[in-house]
Amino acid sequence: LTVDFWCSIQDTPLEQRNEQLRQPLYRNLYQMMIKQCTLPADFTTWEESDELQEEDFERFREQSAIEVLGTCMQLLHSEFVASLREGLGAPSWQQVEAAMFVVRGLHVDFKGVLSRG
């Protein structure tokens, strides 16, 4: 996943982008980013985790993922919010935690998206 690409594409107005670089692509991007922001199903503590490094995981989420997810939210609007609502009702605590992370990271931007409907 090349975060720089997703951030730089925002310099091109939506109407000037190829159709393939609009909403359908961002739906898939949203799903991939949420998956990468979700702790593994067997995660218990950072000390016991063999596959994740806490610092790298947190840096990715706080810097790269939030920026890309913010872009997804600007394009998908209420669809983005609906997907997050689903995540908040997910059966695993890891999925709920990932959705809560996104809500926390983008809480300032939600007001604008929700006011647009």
ABEGO torsion letter per residue (X at the ends): XBAAAAAAAAABBAAABBAAABAAAAAAAAAAAAAAABBBAABABAAABAABBAAAAAAAAAAAAAAAAAAAAAAAEAAAAAAAAAAAABABAAAAAAAAAAAAAAAAAAAAAAAAX
